[in-house]
Amino acid sequence: MKKTFKVLSIVVLFLGVSFASIADNGSDEKTNKEAVSTFCNISGKIVDTVTGEALVGVKVEIPGTKLCTYSDFDGNFSFEKLNPGTYSISTNLISYTATTCKGVDISLGKDQTVKISLKPVSE
């Protein structure tokens, strides 16, 4: 009888630890999701000042960082998972004047969308 009670106690203890582990993993997922939400995004569109057409292949970067991307076929770009703060965005495309958009402010839960117009270089 004592042996059966010992075995049963060990099984119950094992199951309790297993359920506690599963419950703990669930809270880790919640914590990870909350951590991801502490980041912000900057996205935007780049157009020609004269024609208003979207510009493809514009080099877009955040000075002082290694972050760099290029605008897509619709002139869109984005930077994801940035820390809240104030950023500048520099753009560069052959035949257009290089531009820096300063003071782009992002805060928790508030992403920022910008429209940048590039002026063609005069001949």
C-alpha positions in Angstrom: 0.0 0.0 0.0 2.8 2.4 0.9 4.6 1.6 -2.4 1.5 2.3 -4.4 1.0 5.6 -2.6 4.7 6.6 -3.3 4.3 5.8 -7.0 1.0 7.7 -7.2 2.6 10.7 -5.4 5.4 10.7 -7.9 3.0 10.6 -10.9 0.9 13.4 -9.4 4.1 15.5 -8.8 5.3 14.9 -12.3 2.0 15.9 -13.8 1.9 19.0 -11.6 5.3 20.1 -12.8 4.3 19.5 -16.5 1.2 21.6 -16.2 3.2 24.4 -14.4 5.7 24.3 -17.3 2.9 24.6 -19.9 1.3 27.5 -18.1 4.7 29.2 -17.8 5.4 28.9 -21.5 2.1 30.6 -22.3 3.1 33.6 -20.2 6.4 33.7 -22.0 4.6 34.0 -25.3 2.5 36.9 -23.9 5.7 38.6 -22.7 7.3 38.2 -26.1 4.3 39.7 -27.9 4.3 42.6 -25.5 8.1 43.1 -26.2 7.4 43.2 -29.9 4.8 45.9 -29.5 7.3 48.2 -27.9 8.8 48.9 -31.4 7.5 51.3 -34.0 7.5 51.6 -37.8 8.2 54.3 -40.3 6.8 53.9 -43.8 6.3 56.3 -46.7 6.1 57.0 -50.3 8.6 58.9 -52.5 7.3 60.9 -55.5 8.6 63.2 -58.2 8.0 66.9 -57.2 7.1 67.9 -60.8 5.0 65.0 -62.0 3.8 63.4 -58.8 4.8 60.0 -60.1 6.1 57.4 -57.7 9.9 56.9 -57.8 11.4 53.4 -58.0 14.7 52.4 -56.5 15.3 55.4 -54.3 17.9 54.7 -51.6 16.3 55.5 -48.3 18.4 55.5 -45.1 18.4 56.6 -41.5 21.6 58.6 -40.9 23.7 57.5 -38.0 22.5 53.9 -38.3 23.1 51.0 -40.7 19.4 51.0 -41.8 19.0 51.3 -45.5 16.3 50.2 -48.0 15.1 51.1 -51.5 11.6 52.2 -52.6 9.5 49.6 -54.5 7.7 49.9 -57.8 5.0 52.1 -56.2 7.6 54.4 -54.4 6.9 52.8 -51.0 9.5 52.1 -48.3 9.4 51.0 -44.7 11.6 50.6 -41.6 10.2 48.2 -39.0 11.0 47.5 -35.3 12.5 50.9 -34.5 12.8 52.2 -31.0 10.6 55.2 -30.2 12.3 58.5 -30.9 13.0 61.2 -33.5 14.6 60.2 -36.8 15.8 61.7 -40.0 15.3 60.0 -43.3 17.8 60.6 -46.2 17.0 59.8 -49.8 19.2 59.6 -52.9 18.5 58.9 -56.5 20.5 59.6 -59.6 19.1 62.8 -61.4 17.3 64.0 -58.3 18.5 66.3 -55.5 19.4 64.3 -52.4 16.9 65.1 -49.6 16.9 64.7 -45.8 13.5 64.7 -44.0 14.3 65.7 -40.4 12.2 65.3 -37.2 10.2 62.2 -38.0 8.8 61.4 -34.5 7.6 57.9 -33.6 6.2 56.8 -30.2 4.9 53.6 -28.7 1.9 52.3 -30.6 2.0 55.2 -33.0 3.7 54.4 -36.4 4.6 57.3 -38.7 3.9 57.6 -42.4 5.7 60.2 -44.5 5.5 61.4 -48.1 8.8 62.6 -49.6 9.0 64.6 -52.8 12.2 64.6 -54.7 13.1 67.4 -57.1 14.8 66.6 -60.4 18.2 68.0 -60.9 18.1 71.0 -63.4 20.3 70.8 -66.4 
